[in-house]
């Protein structure tokens, strides 16, 4: 017979124990997939939010732009000015090429340069057009032919202005026979009635004669160029009551005419670098912001993009924190499950490993054998998990994001190698016995447990003390480690406390009839069926599930609160600026409308104290109607307005909303009209906000009856509508908008809630949180199952021996349940306690109002229904684990157990 080599022996063990191999592969795959998917998920959510936030910005807001003066020597001619422009373009292109690596992909198009002369006072032409003063600005744009479509005539022909010499003729545009050719937008030419072929005088410098040779319109009105040059197509009109109608138009000349345009002085130079924001979704925000600020400094440009990127920092930190904490739990649980799978594999192979040691194999050989098997199982599983994560979470792949998940493939090798090397060739090892942690080992464990508890307490205190004041970019590493620390500390404490309780229970059960209760409680109190790792792994899964449900419930509650704050009713109808007369009555008649509150505004209202005054909107609403409309809405504070609140005689009862520039502690007056008529005010209360009535601005709110006594004219600006129960907000909202008139804008509370929950940031966090919940449940089930399977051999031996000794099968199965239930219950309890601490700590250190779409930070919540579902789910999992343990123990053959005892 051929000798068994180490590779053949390793392969044979893998083939003869496929269950253990499959468990190790699955655990490694889950761990690698979790570690690879988390940073990709964060990048994906952050990128989508970044694109969503930057999307509404238009080109003139984001493109780095510089406005300066450009000196052109009128005597140098076109050749010199063209050479200077070419040099400028080259310099700008060099600036773009030297931009940072994060910004450079956004600078896809060449820099744009526009020269402008004027304003030049222009004669108004031979026909009256109702203009008292006309100014013309003349622009030079080398790309104009590619951007516009000629409506009438043509664009200006190329012009070459020669360099001036002594006695040379005057250049083009300074004599009637050689007028300067211009082109105008069709709308501008029509407004000033400048017809094609007509010549007018521009009084710039010594005066320039200009002829309109054509009109044009934009080829693509959505071209980003026109956000920088929006005055090209629409004349700028100012109606001055003293000076009359003042009009500015912007005409275009050929670039060769720049020397002529400079006769009145330096030209205005506007240059910008067009940015393509499409790559911004996958660009690191911090790096892009750093490069953009450096580019602004180097090019002396201005842009609003850096402010927009800076404002995204709290949002991205929130995503990194929430998803990081939720991913840390599954990652720790996955590693715990991997440890359990390795321990179960070693336990199943223990007889073979003991036999190898008994036949002279060294610990190093056995360890190397296990490590080689771990490499064979772990590395492909880690690669598969990483590939799965890349497929599940699309996005760019970077080497940094692959290192950690691929390294996870080496963990099985280390665990299998160390666990196999510790196997000894003893009778107790063959029989499945284990030493208790006494003496130095027991003392060391006590010290380690105390250190873990203290470390977790310090971490919680540190994170809470930092709170929202911590301005460190990115997620707090202490907070990311908190799930594992808390689960470990709580599990340690519970595992120390529960045996004491079980011992007390066993003493109470000793005085009662029946074997299972006493023996089971006593055994569980003295020798727990499993160690710390299964308990921590299961507790982590429960904690992450609990925290995920709290995050989801908090986001849902915050979104509902945000909808109430924004709308203040089921439907809000706002005028532009006022509602048409009769709109309220028309809305009341709409089917599905239960109640309507009319909000009117009084113009020229000033709230004053003894020294200062503040012009604020004065809102008028019937307090009874407002309470009826807002009845039942969560988070709406009742305004003390209406018949049940009376102000002293001669005073106006008012509610002040927001910050006002007067002292509210002293006497107040309300001045209405011009000149103002002063009315003494009785301040009923002050509020930070009034749902539906204000949106961040300050205001004074009075009851309609009090406003009628003031005699102040008011115009309706807002209708707050409550719908009948069961009415469709979308259908009724459309009907309400039609009844209120075409100028009215309608928003429903359901639309606001949907906009909040379906946004890029909130939607991404919700999906990631849901995935974390599902993953935590799966890992919890795996940890529970592996923990049960880990003690399967000893449990089977116990049941076989008890039945052989004549113990009734029901009592024997009850003892098996006593082995599983205590530690499983301990783990679930520890997980619930960890989640109860972790969720408020995590949400207390981040600006969760971002997830609620409002200014108010929602409190962490977990509804009783979600809590009940959570408890029932884990109760079912524990019951299933107990059933599996009992069924597995019953399959052990008593004869085999007795023969092992004789060996």
Number of C-alpha atoms within 10 A of each C-alpha: 3 4 7 10 9 14 12 11 13 19 15 12 18 18 12 11 13 12 15 22 22 15 21 27 27 21 30 34 30 30 30 32 27 24 28 25 26 23 19 21 25 22 22 21 25 28 23 20 23 25 18 15 17 19 12 9 15 12 22 21 16 22 25 24 22 17 14 13 13 17 15 22 18 24 17 15 21 23 14 19 21 16 11 15 16 12 12 15 17 14 13 20 17 11 15 22 12 13 19 17 12 19 24 16 18 20 18 14 13 15 22 18 20 19 23 24 24 22 18 20 17 21 15 19 16 10 9 10 13 12 15 14 15 20 20 21 18 24 25 21 16 15 12 15 13 9 16 17 17 18 14 16 14 16 24 19 14 12 16 18 22 20 16 14 10 5 6 9 11 13 21 21 21 18 15 15 9 15 19 29 25 25 27 27 26 20 17 23 23 14 16 20 16 22 18 18 14 13 20 20 21 24 18 20 14 9 17 25 21 25 23 26 21 22 26 23 18 19 13 12 14 9 11 16 16 17 15 18 12 14 16 22 21 16 20 14 14 12 12 10 7 6 10 13 15 16 19 22 24 27 24 22 27 22 25 22 24 27 27 24 27 22 19 18 17 20 23 18 18 17 22 25 24 21 23 16 20 13 14 21 20 16 19 15 21 16 13 20 19 14 19 22 16 14 20 17 11 12 15 13 17 20 19 13 19 20 11 17 17 12 12 19 16 18 20 23 20 25 29 25 23 27 24 21 27 27 27 24 30 34 26 23 32 33 23 25 34 28 24 26 31 31 21 23 24 22 22 17 16 20 17 14 26 20 15 18 19 13 10 10 13 14 19 14 17 25 23 21 23 27 26 21 21 24 19 20 24 29 23 16 25 30 21 20 29 27 18 18 23 19 11 13 18 12 14 11 10 9 7 8 17 19 13 15 24 25 14 23 27 19 22 29 25 19 21 27 26 18 19 28 21 12 21 19 17 14 13 12 15 19 17 15 11 8 7 9 11 10 8 9 11 12 12 13 13 14 11 13 18 15 13 19 20 14 16 23 15 13 18 20 13 13 20 16 12 13 17 14 9 12 12 8 12 15 19 20 12 15 24 21 17 25 31 25 24 29 33 26 24 25 30 21 16 17 21 14 13 16 20 13 12 20 18 14 16 21 13 12 19 15 9 11 9 11 15 20 20 23 17 22 24 21 19 24 23 12 12 15 23 17 12 15 19 27 28 30 36 34 37 38 35 33 35 34 28 26 33 28 24 25 27 21 18 24 27 21 20 29 27 25 25 27 27 25 26 24 25 27 30 23 28 26 25 21 20 12 12 15 22 17 11 12 21 22 12 14 25 17 12 16 13 21 22 16 18 23 24 20 22 22 21 19 18 16 24 21 27 23 18 11 7 11 19 15 18 20 19 24 27 25 25 20 24 17 17 25 19 16 22 24 13 10 17 12 13 19 13 13 21 19 25 20 11 8 12 15 15 9 7 11 18 25 23 25 23 23 21 17 14 18 14 16 14 15 8 9 13 22 20 23 21 21 14 9 8 12 14 17 16 16 22 19 20 17 13 17 14 13 20 25 22 20 23 20 14 14 15 22 23 24 26 24 25 20 16 21 21 12 10 15 9 16 13 16 18 23 21 27 26 24 30 24 21 15 9 7 15 12 22 15 10 20 25 14 17 29 21 18 19 25 17 11 15 22 17 20 20 24 23 19 16 20 22 14 16 25 23 13 16 21 25 24 18 21 26 21 14 22 23 17 15 26 24 17 23 30 22 16 29 30 20 25 31 28 22 23 29 25 21 23 19 23 17 17 24 23 21 21 26 24 19 18 17 13 9 9 16 12 14 11 18 24 24 19 25 26 19 22 24 26 17 20 26 28 16 21 30 25 20 29 31 26 19 28 27 16 16 24 25 17 19 25 24 18 20 22 19 27 20 22 28 25 24 20 15 15 20 22 17 21 18 20 11 9 9 14 15 10 11 17 17 12 13 18 15 11 18 20 16 15 23 24 16 16 24 23 14 16 24 21 11 20 14 19 12 11 17 14 9 13 12 6 8
